[in-house]
Structures are given as C-alpha cells and as structure tokens.
Amino acid sequence: MDAGPVIRVRGLEARYGDEVILRDVDLDVYRGERMVVLGGSGCGKSTLLRHLVGLAPPYAGSVVLNGVDIVACSEGRYRETLRGIAVLFQSSALIGSMTVGENVALPLVAYAGLPPRAVERIVHLKLAMVGLEGYQDHPPDALSGGMRKRAGLARALALNPGILFLDEPSAGLDPVTSAGIDDLILRINAELGSTMVIVTHELPSIFAVAQRVVMLDRDARGIIAAGDPRRLRHESPDPRVRRFFHRESPDGKRATAGNRDRK
C-alpha cells in the first residue's frame, strides 16, 4: 500500500434532522487496502457509506477521495472524481427492464464513449471475471441472489474504478454463496489492486476479507475500535467490541449459531 491515503475523512458529522448519527469521524483508507466498516444495526454504517460516495453531504467535516474534497469541490470536479469510484449496493440495484449485459454496459455507454463492439467486448470480459460468462442476455430476475450480486459487481467494475464501495455484499446469501462472494472480492483486489471499503456485519465475511476494520457504535455515534479483526476479537479492552466479535448480548449470553469464522 502507498504511504498516503486515497480516502481521507476528517471531523465528519452526519445528521438526520436534529438527530446526530455520527460525529467526529476520522478515517484513512490506503491504496489497495480492504477496509471493512462494521457494527451493529443502526450504528451508521450505511450512513457513512453514503457520505463517502457523495450521496449525502455531511453536516460537518471533509471527505477527500484521491485528493479531491468532494464536500467542497465544484459539481464538475465531483462528477470527474466519481469516474474513479464505483458502488455495489446491497440490493445490487440492477434495472429489471434491462438484460444483465445491458446493466453492465450502462456506465460504459454513459461515460466511456466507446463504439458498440468495444462495449460488448468489455461487458463479456467483466461478466467472465465474476463467473457469469454467457448470462449477458438474461433478465436480472432470472438470476439467483448470489448471481445478482456478481452482476452488480461486474457493472461496478465496468470502468475499472480505483476505489470500490461494497454495501453488505453477502447479506441474505447462504453460507456457500457468501463464501464465493468473499473469494471473488479477494481475487478482484489481488488482480486489479482496487481499494475496497466494505460495509458488513457478517462475521465470516469480516474474517475472510478484511485487512483492517473500523467499528461503529450506535451509542457512541462514531468509531470505537480500529485494527486487525482477529486482534480486536481477543485483545480489545472494550466490552462492546468483544461482544460483537463473540456474538454475545450485553448479559453475556452467546449466540448459538453462525459464530464461527472461516479459517
């Protein structure tokens, strides 16, 4: 990883009306890193992601992507910066009236200015990269949940973004399919060197893909821990962090299923 961060957040405060969701959030993400944002329900994970990609302006603070403060920059500079990032939404956000191939082609048609044959070739390559070769003419509703995630990822990769934001990429999937998505994330990171910010609360995925995590807490309204998830699981002095990684409720009772991370 390079010395300087490609994502730099300082003093971020997020609000919905008068309610403070996040405050005083500082965060650095480095080139080629797989950073996971985790925490319990309602802690602000998706809110932070929306601010990182510019879908919502923060109440205060700065968000710098590749040297550009997307909070303070002009609309033109913001749109230019967006070409270097991509988002895989939790629902995959595929357009049902289009085929899988047409969905993947959308950013190419909108921004690349390529001839149709070149677009078709890139669509083929991106679908092959995510294991969906031959599915370009299928409608999204003909795909399984895991395949829709892969199709959404292929679309996100269409313009070869340097930064990928992934919102709950394995949510709602069975363990085998979820493990396949995790493996795909690792392969894309290794082959393309993409910087990845991954929002998830799924422990197996966290231990499979994260090089570093930041943990948000609803009551603290911000980051309460950061580092290697395996070290945090065993060494964090914060009981909230230990409870999360050991799937324990505040009364110390442990969940009975799904609490083993993949090795």
Order of alpha helices (4+ residues) and beta strands (2+ residues): beta-beta-beta-alpha-beta-beta-alpha-beta-alpha-alpha-alpha-beta-alpha-beta-alpha-beta-beta-alpha-alpha
